Amino acid sequence: VPATTGTQLEVYYDAKDLTTMPSTVTDLSPNSNGGSVTGATLDSTDGIDSFKFNGSSQYVTGTHGLTTGSDPVHTISLWLNAVETTDFDYVVQLGQGGTSHQQSAIMFKDNKISHAHWGSGVLSDVTIATNVWYHVVAVFTGGNGSDLSKHKIFINGEDGGIGPFPGSSDGAVVLTGTQLTLGRNNNQGGTPGNYFNGSIANFRVYSKALNADQVKELYDYQKDYFLGSKSQV
């Protein structure tokens, strides 16, 4: 079981072993960054417990626990199962939207995973199928949000490759705002939207850049739970 103390783990939400959907998701890290639930439900399809979002009105809001400002070195890790992979649908957002380079988000583009910063970002090489569980990890080592050398995206414990996000512009990431949002774009500069249709589980935020071995440890921890016999293929 991956450690939850002494690891710079800032947020940890997991639906495993829940029997009802709480009004506030408990932060299982040593911190108190719980998430307030708006409409999201508990799903146990195929015996896999997850937080389910309907793609139109459901989300969770909490606090990401990272230090705001320039060069926000961090890692976002989660399992996801997407009903849709519509362009710009947000799985998670750290910080505010609406201002260039002031957030950290995992979203979809061209049926692939993007790690984006509102105007800059990168795009994985791996195509994501719908109704399939994937372990997704986005690592950012700080600096320019469109610099490929500053990013890593891992899919199911393996390097998912990256290329530039279409139309991405150069700019240093300055994380603004402490809000964490699962299931939609918060967009403090406008109307929230781009809702995620699917399920999220074992969501973690670290205030450090995980290496490949640490990412593999997180994947191995629950690969049989999410993938069953397919995890051996």
C-alpha atoms as one frame of an Amber mdcrd trajectory, in Angstrom:
protein
   0.000   0.000   0.000   1.554   3.350  -1.005   2.457   5.460   2.018   0.272
   8.423   2.944   2.681  10.099   5.376   6.103  11.607   4.737   5.488  11.595
   0.988   4.308  15.185   0.304   0.826  13.815  -0.350  -1.468  16.837  -0.170
  -4.867  15.363  -1.109  -6.165  11.797  -1.254  -9.790  10.930  -2.080 -10.900
   7.320  -2.530 -14.357   5.754  -2.796 -13.149   2.269  -1.973 -15.124   0.695
   0.900 -17.667   3.547   1.074 -21.293   2.399   1.377 -22.981   5.770   0.787
 -21.923   8.987  -0.900 -20.900  11.534   1.751 -21.729  15.228   1.529 -18.003
  15.865   2.007 -15.355  13.479   0.698 -12.794  12.824   3.432  -9.191  13.659
   2.668  -7.268  10.459   3.491  -3.927  12.286   3.488  -2.613  13.743   6.778
  -4.205  17.064   5.754  -7.785  18.337   5.933  -8.449  19.065   2.265 -11.867
  17.419   2.091 -14.119  17.921  -0.926 -17.699  19.225  -0.891 -19.966  17.118
  -3.115 -22.451  18.646  -5.554 -24.547  15.888  -7.101 -21.751  13.360  -7.680
 -22.759   9.831  -6.700 -21.135   6.648  -5.446 -20.888   3.947  -8.098 -20.010
   0.294  -7.484 -20.335  -1.174 -10.978 -18.456  -4.489 -11.273 -17.503  -4.190
  -7.602 -15.341  -1.102  -8.229 -16.150   1.821  -5.932 -15.798   5.244  -7.542
 -17.149   8.790  -7.627 -19.475   9.160 -10.613 -20.158  12.399 -12.523 -23.013
  12.889 -15.015 -21.327  15.277 -17.451 -23.751  18.140 -16.900 -24.109  19.284
 -13.300 -22.038  17.212 -10.867 -18.680  18.042  -9.299 -16.593  18.089  -6.110
 -14.764  21.130  -4.730 -11.996  21.200  -2.148  -8.518  22.643  -1.573  -5.461
  21.380  -3.445  -2.918  22.026  -0.676  -0.134  23.180  -3.016   1.764  26.420
  -2.543   0.337  28.963  -4.968   2.592  31.069  -7.167   5.362  30.335  -9.664
   6.802  26.924 -10.513   4.203  24.702  -8.790   6.036  21.362  -8.881   3.372
  18.690  -8.381   1.840  15.389  -9.453  -1.820  14.510 -10.058  -2.706  10.808
  -9.924  -6.079   9.120 -10.400  -8.034   6.274 -11.929 -10.693   7.304 -14.441
 -13.358   5.692 -16.566 -14.805   8.086 -19.143 -18.248   7.716 -20.657 -17.268
  10.518 -23.051 -13.903  12.026 -24.013 -15.241  15.271 -25.433 -12.632  17.957
 -26.162 -11.923  20.210 -23.153 -14.007  18.209 -20.675 -12.205  18.632 -17.348
 -11.439  15.686 -15.081  -9.674  17.830 -12.474  -8.605  21.452 -12.078  -6.206
  22.937  -9.519  -6.414  26.710  -9.117  -8.488  29.148 -11.119  -9.364  29.199
 -14.779  -9.881  32.093 -17.131  -6.372  33.532 -16.905  -3.435  32.226 -18.927
  -1.086  29.757 -17.221  -2.771  30.027 -13.806  -4.176  26.535 -13.320  -3.208
  22.868 -13.572  -5.793  20.608 -15.156  -6.296  17.158 -16.612  -8.722  17.329
 -19.540  -9.458  15.586 -22.836  -8.361  16.656 -26.317  -8.590  14.488 -29.426
  -9.580  11.516 -27.214  -6.301  11.847 -25.334  -5.211  13.087 -21.918  -3.946
  16.653 -21.687  -2.155  18.280 -18.779  -3.030  21.906 -19.363  -2.570  25.337
 -17.774  -5.138  27.506 -19.595  -3.278  28.502 -22.711  -0.343  26.120 -22.384
   0.042  22.414 -21.886   0.920  19.026 -23.338  -0.985  16.120 -24.851  -0.354
  12.407 -24.315   0.190  10.091 -27.286  -2.228   7.467 -25.911  -5.818   7.337
 -27.180  -8.330   6.826 -24.361 -11.234   4.445 -25.002 -14.584   5.060 -23.346
 -15.944   2.815 -20.587 -12.467   1.509 -19.744 -10.516   2.129 -16.535  -7.145
   3.887 -16.857  -4.577   4.959 -14.303  -3.527   8.510 -15.260  -0.647  10.465
 -13.729   0.450  13.979 -14.747   3.829  15.200 -13.454   4.983  18.823 -13.707
   8.458  19.913 -12.625   7.759  23.663 -12.797   8.461  26.426 -15.273   7.013
  26.882 -18.743   3.670  25.150 -19.196   4.318  24.294 -22.854   7.876  23.005
 -22.294   7.737  19.254 -23.010  10.762  18.643 -20.784   8.766  19.879 -17.753
   5.968  17.338 -18.137   5.381  13.602 -17.937   2.090  11.804 -18.476   1.849
   8.160 -17.438  -0.972   5.848 -18.529  -1.340   2.536 -16.672   2.110   2.811
 -15.156   3.872   3.443 -18.464   5.199   6.618 -20.071   2.285   7.846 -22.183
   4.452  10.072 -24.353   3.693  13.755 -24.884   3.470  16.322 -27.604   2.453
  19.976 -27.622  -1.161  20.859 -26.895  -2.660  22.338 -30.098  -2.392  26.123
 -29.992  -0.355  26.101 -26.801   1.512  29.312 -26.013   4.665  29.825 -23.978
   4.346  31.082 -20.451   5.457  30.286 -16.914   2.809  28.571 -14.802   1.736
  30.680 -11.815  -0.786  28.634  -9.836  -3.488  31.034  -8.636  -6.197  30.119
  -6.157  -6.315  27.220  -3.714  -9.436  25.564  -5.093  -9.504  21.971  -6.290
 -12.336  20.928  -8.595 -13.181  17.410  -9.754 -15.613  16.906 -12.604 -15.656
  20.301 -14.301 -13.792  23.487 -15.184 -14.260  25.957 -12.337 -13.417  29.020
 -14.515 -13.373  31.892 -12.062 -13.023  34.161 -15.094 -16.407  33.083 -16.451
 -19.147  30.479 -16.275 -18.080  27.021 -15.012 -18.574  24.214 -17.512 -16.876
  21.442 -19.491 -18.295  18.793 -17.162 -16.737  15.315 -17.005 -18.963  12.335
 -17.801 -17.510   9.289 -16.072 -15.993   8.027 -12.851 -12.931   8.927 -10.756
 -11.230   6.917  -8.010  -8.032   6.933  -5.932  -7.387  10.623  -6.593  -4.126
  12.041  -5.239  -2.188  15.311  -5.412   1.497  15.445  -4.427   3.608  18.567
  -3.941   6.530  16.872  -5.672   7.286  15.280  -9.028   6.884  11.516  -8.734
   9.412   9.409 -10.623   8.564   6.452 -12.849   9.039   3.881 -10.065   6.716
   5.768  -7.727   4.079   6.033 -10.463   4.376   2.294 -11.115   3.884   1.651
  -7.398   0.591   3.570  -7.453  -0.541   1.669 -10.556   0.444  -1.734  -9.181
  -1.348  -1.004  -5.909  -4.820  -1.217  -7.498  -4.366  -2.510 -11.043  -6.019
  -5.845 -10.228  -8.909  -4.061  -8.511  -9.664  -1.911 -11.555  -8.537  -4.126
 -14.413  -8.876  -7.678 -13.065  -7.296 -10.267 -15.336  -6.638  -7.539 -17.942
  -3.926  -6.127 -15.658  -1.797  -9.169 -16.482  -1.919  -8.608 -20.238
